[in-house]
Amino acid sequence: MRGGCQKPILQNAPSLKKIVSVDPNIETLISGHNIGEGPLWLHEKEFFFFSEVKGDKIWMWSPNDGLILLTEQTNNANGLT
């Protein structure tokens, strides 16, 4: 599911504005998952992975394919880096 977010990013360190816009276009790519960890973005492949810890799953999301379940019964794995 996609939805816009119009909230500005609070920048406590002035140097942050060198790498992050104060008014970015933020989209919600997915929702409804139970405690997500990660994510790991692979720029070359244009997808990211994240762990759904309480759901005991690892997911992948890409702009072309959307959300894909990669594996279940992960022993509540968290983080992917």
Phi and psi in degrees as GROMACS dihedral restraints (atoms count N, CA, C in turn):
[ dihedral_restraints ]
;  ai    aj    ak    al  type     phi  dphi    fc
    3     4     5     6     1  -118.3    20    10
    4     5     6     7     1   143.2    20    10
    6     7     8     9     1  -158.0    20    10
    7     8     9    10     1   147.8    20    10
    9    10    11    12     1   -80.4    20    10
   10    11    12    13     1   156.4    20    10
   12    13    14    15     1  -131.2    20    10
   13    14    15    16     1   121.7    20    10
   15    16    17    18     1  -105.2    20    10
   16    17    18    19     1    14.0    20    10
   18    19    20    21     1   -80.0    20    10
   19    20    21    22     1   132.9    20    10
   21    22    23    24     1   -72.2    20    10
   22    23    24    25     1   156.5    20    10
   24    25    26    27     1   -84.9    20    10
   25    26    27    28     1   127.5    20    10
   27    28    29    30     1   -78.1    20    10
   28    29    30    31     1   120.0    20    10
   30    31    32    33     1  -110.3    20    10
   31    32    33    34     1   105.1    20    10
   33    34    35    36     1   -81.7    20    10
   34    35    36    37     1   -23.2    20    10
   36    37    38    39     1  -109.8    20    10
   37    38    39    40     1   121.6    20    10
   39    40    41    42     1   -55.9    20    10
   40    41    42    43     1   -30.2    20    10
   42    43    44    45     1   -68.7    20    10
   43    44    45    46     1   -17.4    20    10
   45    46    47    48     1   -62.6    20    10
   46    47    48    49     1   -32.7    20    10
   48    49    50    51     1   -67.3    20    10
   49    50    51    52     1    -8.8    20    10
   51    52    53    54     1   -72.2    20    10
   52    53    54    55     1   -26.0    20    10
   54    55    56    57     1  -120.8    20    10
   55    56    57    58     1   -16.0    20    10
   57    58    59    60     1  -130.9    20    10
   58    59    60    61     1   126.7    20    10
   60    61    62    63     1   -65.1    20    10
   61    62    63    64     1   145.1    20    10
   63    64    65    66     1   -76.5    20    10
   64    65    66    67     1   -15.2    20    10
   66    67    68    69     1  -133.4    20    10
   67    68    69    70     1    64.3    20    10
   69    70    71    72     1   -77.6    20    10
   70    71    72    73     1   162.6    20    10
   72    73    74    75     1   -91.0    20    10
   73    74    75    76     1   104.1    20    10
   75    76    77    78     1  -105.3    20    10
   76    77    78    79     1   132.2    20    10
   78    79    80    81     1  -118.7    20    10
   79    80    81    82     1   141.7    20    10
   81    82    83    84     1   -85.4    20    10
   82    83    84    85     1   115.7    20    10
   84    85    86    87     1   -86.1    20    10
   85    86    87    88     1   -37.0    20    10
   87    88    89    90     1  -145.5    20    10
   88    89    90    91     1   159.1    20    10
   90    91    92    93     1  -153.2    20    10
   91    92    93    94     1   168.8    20    10
   93    94    95    96     1    87.3    20    10
   94    95    96    97     1    10.9    20    10
   96    97    98    99     1   -96.3    20    10
   97    98    99   100     1   158.6    20    10
   99   100   101   102     1  -103.5    20    10
  100   101   102   103     1    99.6    20    10
  102   103   104   105     1    58.5    20    10
  103   104   105   106     1    85.3    20    10
  105   106   107   108     1   -84.0    20    10
  106   107   108   109     1   139.8    20    10
  108   109   110   111     1  -127.1    20    10
  109   110   111   112     1   156.8    20    10
  111   112   113   114     1   110.5    20    10
  112   113   114   115     1  -125.5    20    10
  114   115   116   117     1   -80.0    20    10
  115   116   117   118     1   167.3    20    10
  117   118   119   120     1  -117.4    20    10
  118   119   120   121     1   112.3    20    10
  120   121   122   123     1   -94.5    20    10
  121   122   123   124     1   127.3    20    10
  123   124   125   126     1  -107.9    20    10
  124   125   126   127     1    97.0    20    10
  126   127   128   129     1   -58.4    20    10
  127   128   129   130     1   -43.3    20    10
  129   130   131   132     1   -61.3    20    10
  130   131   132   133     1   -34.9    20    10
  132   133   134   135     1   -96.0    20    10
  133   134   135   136     1   -11.5    20    10
  135   136   137   138     1    56.1    20    10
  136   137   138   139     1    52.1    20    10
  138   139   140   141     1  -151.5    20    10
  139   140   141   142     1   162.5    20    10
  141   142   143   144     1  -133.4    20    10
  142   143   144   145     1   156.6    20    10
  144   145   146   147     1  -111.2    20    10
  145   146   147   148     1   150.8    20    10
  147   148   149   150     1  -150.5    20    10
  148   149   150   151     1   152.9    20    10
  150   151   152   153     1   -95.4    20    10
  151   152   153   154     1   134.7    20    10
  153   154   155   156     1  -101.4    20    10
  154   155   156   157     1    92.8    20    10
  156   157   158   159     1   -58.8    20    10
  157   158   159   160     1   -56.8    20    10
  159   160   161   162     1   -70.6    20    10
  160   161   162   163     1   -24.9    20    10
  162   163   164   165     1   -82.7    20    10
  163   164   165   166     1   -10.0    20    10
  165   166   167   168     1    62.5    20    10
  166   167   168   169     1    42.9    20    10
  168   169   170   171     1  -139.8    20    10
  169   170   171   172     1   158.3    20    10
  171   172   173   174     1  -121.4    20    10
  172   173   174   175     1   130.7    20    10
  174   175   176   177     1  -117.0    20    10
  175   176   177   178     1   158.0    20    10
  177   178   179   180     1  -127.9    20    10
  178   179   180   181     1   142.0    20    10
  180   181   182   183     1  -131.1    20    10
  181   182   183   184     1   137.4    20    10
  183   184   185   186     1  -141.0    20    10
  184   185   186   187     1   155.7    20    10
  186   187   188   189     1   -61.9    20    10
  187   188   189   190     1   -32.0    20    10
  189   190   191   192     1   -80.8    20    10
  190   191   192   193     1   -39.9    20    10
  192   193   194   195     1  -105.4    20    10
  193   194   195   196     1   -12.6    20    10
  195   196   197   198     1    72.5    20    10
  196   197   198   199     1  -144.5    20    10
  198   199   200   201     1   -92.0    20    10
  199   200   201   202     1   130.1    20    10
  201   202   203   204     1  -131.6    20    10
  202   203   204   205     1   130.5    20    10
  204   205   206   207     1   -77.8    20    10
  205   206   207   208     1   120.6    20    10
  207   208   209   210     1   -89.4    20    10
  208   209   210   211     1   -44.5    20    10
  210   211   212   213     1  -157.5    20    10
  211   212   213   214     1   154.4    20    10
  213   214   215   216     1  -121.2    20    10
  214   215   216   217     1   174.2    20    10
  216   217   218   219     1    54.4    20    10
  217   218   219   220     1    58.6    20    10
  219   220   221   222     1   -92.0    20    10
  220   221   222   223     1     6.7    20    10
  222   223   224   225     1    61.1    20    10
  223   224   225   226     1    37.3    20    10
  225   226   227   228     1    57.0    20    10
  226   227   228   229     1    42.5    20    10
  228   229   230   231     1   -60.0    20    10
  229   230   231   232     1   145.4    20    10
  231   232   233   234     1  -133.6    20    10
  232   233   234   235     1   144.8    20    10
  234   235   236   237     1    73.1    20    10
  235   236   237   238     1   151.6    20    10
  237   238   239   240     1  -136.5    20    10
  238   239   240   241     1    13.2    20    10
